């Protein structure tokens, strides 16, 4: 499943139906090639996890650089621009974890061993995302955890053997933003 969420924990795009062993980059490429696929406006981007290459519209964390919030606890402050970028990336990614946590808490069928035909499973995921969004917009919400309660999942490289090539222009843009954050780090917290 490929999903995009906004800061209100709503799913803005969902592509379900790929098998679990499919590499993130393949799913994203498929989505971007579909007429009804994910649309990333020029100059905008989505935060992606470490399974994605740095490319126009997708901004992953720096690889082989501290990332997880707990790695920066206590006096373990970021020591480089890339670490600061990853810390802020990870802080924003908690929103994605909260959205999926709320979805799974609300619809327990998503956490159970599937016994429906595969095509029905895909429709169930889509229906649950649609209902989740409707409840957030119009209904009572008892399943969205407070941000402090969320423990982010570990971000791991997929290791599926699919090569994802970083786009040099976007790698440079990401580095430029990281260095700007580093230079301005005293002006804001996180």
For each residue, the residues with C-beta under 8 A, 3 or more apart:
1: 14 15 16 18 125
2: 13 14 15 18 24 27 28 31 38
3: 11 13 14 15 99 100 129
4: 11 12 13 14 38 46
5: 9 10 11 12 95 96 99
6: 9 10 12
7: 95
8: 136
9: 5 6 95 98 99 102 136 144
10: 5 6 99 132 133 136 137
11: 3 4 5 14 99 103 129 132 133
12: 4 5 6
13: 2 3 4 31 38
14: 1 2 3 4 11 125 126 129
15: 1 2 3 18 27 30 31 37 38
16: 1 122 125 126
17: 122
18: 1 2 15 22 26 27 30
19: 22
20:
21: 160
22: 18 19 26 27 160
23: 26 27 51 158 160 161 162 164
24: 2 27 28 48 49 51 52 158 164
25: 28 29 51 52 53 162 164
26: 18 22 23 29 30 162
27: 2 15 18 22 23 24 30 31
28: 2 24 25 31 32 38 48 52 58
29: 25 26 32 33
30: 15 18 26 27 33 34 37
31: 2 13 15 27 28 34 37 38
32: 28 29 37 38 40
33: 29 30 37
34: 30 31 37
35:
36:
37: 15 30 31 32 33 34
38: 2 4 13 15 28 31 32 46
39:
40: 32 44 45 46 56 57 58
41: 44
42:
43:
44: 40 41 57
45: 40 56 57 58 59
46: 4 38 40 57 58 59
47: 59 60 89 92 93 96
48: 24 28 51 52 58 59 60
49: 24 52 60 61 93 155
50: 60 61 63 67 155 156 157
51: 23 24 25 48 60 157 158 164
52: 24 25 28 48 49 55 58 60 164
53: 25 58 60 164 165 166 167
54: 58 59 60 166 167 170 171 174
55: 52 58 166 167 170
56: 40 45 167 169 170
57: 40 44 45 46
58: 28 40 45 46 48 52 53 54 55 170
59: 45 46 47 48 54 89 170 174
60: 47 48 49 50 51 52 53 54 63
61: 49 50 65 67 85 86 89 90 155
62: 65 82 85 86 174 178
63: 50 60 157
64:
65: 61 62 80 82 83 86
66: 71 72 78 83 86 87
67: 50 61 71 86 87 89 90 155
68: 71 72 90 152 154 155
69: 72 73 87 90 91 94 152
70: 73
71: 66 67 68 76
72: 66 68 69 76 77 78 83 87
73: 69 70 76
74:
75:
76: 71 72 73
77: 72
78: 66 72 83 84 86 87 182 185
79: 83
80: 65 83 84 182
81: 84 85 175 178 179 181 182
82: 62 65 85 86 175 178
83: 65 66 72 78 79 80 86 87
84: 78 80 81 87 88 178 181 182 185
85: 61 62 81 82 88 89 174 177 178 181 182
86: 61 62 65 66 67 78 82 83 89 90
87: 66 67 69 72 78 83 84 90 91 190
88: 84 85 91 92 181 190
89: 47 59 61 67 85 86 92 93
90: 61 67 68 69 86 87 93 94 152
91: 69 87 88 94 190
92: 47 88 89 95
93: 47 49 89 90 96 97 152 155
94: 69 90 91 97 98 147 150 152
95: 5 7 9 92 98 99
96: 5 47 93 99 100
97: 93 94 100 101 150 151 152 153
98: 9 94 95 101 102 144 145 147 150
99: 3 5 9 10 11 95 96 102 103
100: 3 96 97 103 104
101: 97 98 104 105 145 150
102: 9 98 99 105 106 132 141 143 144 145
103: 11 99 100 106 107 110 128 129 132
104: 100 101 107 108 110 111
105: 101 102 108 143 145
106: 102 103 128 131 132 135 143
107: 103 104 110 128 131 132
108: 104 105 111 112
109: 112 124 128
110: 103 104 107 124 125 128
111: 104 108
112: 108 109
113:
114: 121
115:
116: 120 121 124
117: 120 121
118: 121 122
119: 122 123
120: 116 117 123 124
121: 114 116 117 118 124 125
122: 16 17 118 119 125 126
123: 119 120 126 127
124: 109 110 116 120 121 127 128
125: 1 14 16 110 121 122 128 129
126: 14 16 122 123 129 130
127: 123 124 130 131
128: 103 106 107 109 110 124 125 131 132
129: 3 11 14 103 125 126 132 133
130: 126 127 133 134
131: 106 107 127 128 134 135
132: 10 11 102 103 106 107 128 129 135 136
133: 10 11 129 130 136 137
134: 130 131 137 138 139
135: 106 131 132 138 139 140 141
136: 8 9 10 132 133 139 141 144
137: 10 133 134
138: 134 135
139: 134 135 136
140: 135
141: 102 135 136 144
142:
143: 102 105 106
144: 9 98 102 136 141
145: 98 101 102 105 149 150
146: 149 150
147: 94 98 150
148:
149: 145 146
150: 94 97 98 101 145 146 147
151: 97
152: 68 69 90 93 94 97 155
153: 97
154: 68
155: 49 50 61 67 68 93 152
156: 50 159
157: 50 51 63
158: 23 24 51 162
159: 156
160: 21 22 23
161: 23
162: 23 25 26 158
163:
164: 23 24 25 51 52 53
165: 53
166: 53 54 55 170 171
167: 53 54 55 56 170 171
168: 171 172
169: 56 172 173
170: 54 55 56 58 59 166 167 173 174
171: 54 166 167 168 174 175
172: 168 169 175 176
173: 169 170 176 177
174: 54 59 62 85 170 171 177 178
175: 81 82 171 172 178 179
176: 172 173 179 180
177: 85 173 174 180 181
178: 62 81 82 84 85 174 175 181 182
179: 81 175 176 182 183
180: 176 177 183 184
181: 81 84 85 88 177 178 184 185
182: 78 80 81 84 85 178 179 185
183: 179 180
184: 180 181 187 188
185: 78 84 181 182 188
186:
187: 184
188: 184 185
189:
190: 87 88 91
